[in-house]
Structure formats: C-alpha cells, structure tokens
Amino acid sequence: MLRPFLLIGLLLLPSAAFAQAGGDACNDRVNREMATEHRLWRATLFGKKKAADAPLFDVRSAADGSTWIKVGEDEWRSHSAEYENVRWFDLQMDTMDEHGASLPIRGIFETKRRLTSEIIPYLLMNMRVFRCRVNDLCEIVRRSTVQDGTAPVPIGDIHVPGCRIRTEVPTFPECHLRSAPAADTLQSKSFAELNCRAAGDSLILREAELLKAAVEYDAGYRSLLQFAGNFDRFLQQFRWTLLGSIRESVGVIGLLNRIPCFIGACDESPPPPTP
C-alpha cells in the first residue's frame, strides 16, 4: 500500500542522508501508526468482535505492534520472533488487543432495519474523523523532527484546520532528527514529512473509493433483503387466500346435498301429504 510512495521518496531525496539521520526507524514508526489508524477505521465500518467470537484465521494486532492469528478455538499464535513459542487465549488476546478497551466494536454497516441512505451521514462523519487522525499523525511527525533525544517529548496541542484539537500529544522518538548532521537535517525532515503526507493522502483516497464500493454493495444487499421480505409476505398472503377460497368452496359443495332441488325446478308447491 505505502511502498510506491516510499520508492518515489527514495528517488526524490538522497536515501543515504535519511538513513544516517534515523530515517528508517522514523519511516517504520510512521507506517506502524498509520496502519493502526487504518485498522481502527475499518473496525468502525465493519465492526470487530471479541476474540472468542472471531472466526478462524482472523488476524489481530496487539498494543505492542505484534500480529496474531487465530489458529484454533481459544488459541492465538504470532509469527513475531519474540512470541515464537507463545500461545495466547481469547481472554488474553482481548486484553492485549490494540482496541481491547473498546471491544466489541459495532460497525456502521452492521446497523439493521435502516436504509443505506440513513447511514450515509454517519459514514461521511467517520471518514472525516479518519482524515483528521491521519493529518494529526503527519503533524506529530513534523514536530518530532525538530526534537532530539530518545524519549517522547510533549508537544502541546495538535490543531489541524477543521479537526478536533488533540491535547498533550507526545512526539515519536524514532523521528527525533535534530541531532542529524547539519547538511542532512533539512533533507531528513522534508523526507519524513513528505513521506507521511504522500502515504496519508494515498490511504485516504483509496479508502474513499473503497467506501463508495461498500456503500453500493450495502445498498444493493439491503434492497435485496427488502424485496425478498416483501415478496415472501406476498407469497404467504397469496397462499392463504388461495387455499382459503378452495376450502370455502369445498365447504359450500358439501352443503349442496341439503338443497331439495335447484331453484329453476322449484316452481311447484310441495305435494300434499298422503292421508
């Protein structure tokens, strides 16, 4: 997803200078943080169940950045080197999950008994929040590049125009490029910020297009369910109406033997009784 923009950046700016300033670590941190935002965005759209209710081979990310896959009932495994022989249970996976405090997450598309047009405003609002969080991330990267040291530094409020103000945000130590060589500092800072902006814009654009496809699919699926429900009700009413008419007709036919004669043959009075 982000590789094409990384390659473009490598062509535009000297990669050696960025690597000397710690650019590789900063780049990895940016990718990791952006992937976290992307997973949160998808969870708010399609939902995220607790580990016990997750399907087999479901993939989750822990708060420490490790990736886990469900390989069996109440069993999660990771391919990370530090967790090579470690097994997590469902409860432990929920506790260590990056969204553990919010699980389960109910997605917007999971809303029932609503038309797609009724959930579109919430989808657009969620898209706006996603855009703001990605822009906030790049602003944190920009402010981190002017710091030095190996510990996070509080940088105060993050205010991106049109977005909510985030308070007490720490910097990314991997992107502290102030201690880089003077000749490379400007290029390193520019690369870090441009890489984040390019990757973020690409991610937002792609998710916007995928959201359009998801809305179209959701609209078609809900319309099909409504048509199926209405048609099923019609068939039930038609069945009972038809069978009811036949049943009533059979009942009437069974009463014909009680009629002494047809109306056209009943002109004469009944014969007098025999003495």
C-alpha positions, 0 to 999 in steps of 0.5 A: 500500500505505502511502498510506491510512495516510499520508492518515489521518496527514495528517488526524490531525496538522497536515501543515504542522508535519511538513513544516517539521520534515523530515517528508517526507524522514523519511516517504520514508526510512521507506517506502524501508526498509520496502519493502526489508524487504518485498522481502527477505521475499518473496525468502525465500518465493519465492526470487530468482535471479541476474540472468542467470537472471531472466526478462524484465521482472523488476524489481530494486532496487539498494543505492542505492534505484534500480529496474531492469528487465530489458529484454533478455538481459544488459541492465538499464535504470532509469527513475531520472533519474540512470541515464537513459542507463545500461545495466547487465549481469547481472554488474553488476546482481548486484553492485549488487543490494540482496541481491547478497551473498546471491544466489541466494536459495532460497525456502521454497516452492521446497523439493521432495519435502516436504509443505506441512505440513513447511514450515509451521514454517519459514514461521511462523519467517520471518514472525516474523523479518519482524515483528521487522525491521519493529518494529526499523525503527519503533524506529530511527525513534523514536530518530532523532527525538530526534537532530539533525544530518545524519549517522547517529548510533549508537544502541546496541542495538535490543531489541524484546520477543521479537526478536533484539537488533540491535547498533550500529544507526545512526539515519536522518538524514532523521528527525533532528527535534530541531532542529524548532521547539519547538511542532512537535517533539512533533507531528513525532515522534508523526507519524513514529512513528505513521506507521511503526507504522500502515504496519508493522502494515498490511504485516504483516497483509496479508502474513499473509493473503497467506501463508495464500493461498500456503500453500493454493495450495502445498498444493493444487499439491503434492497435485496433483503427488502424485496425478498421480505416483501415478496415472501409476505406476498407469497404467504398472503397469496397462499392463504387466500388461495387455499382459503377460497378452495376450502370455502368452496369445498365447504359450500359443495358439501352443503349442496346435498341439503338443497331439495332441488335447484331453484329453476325446478322449484316452481311447484308447491310441495305435494300434499301429504298422503292421508 
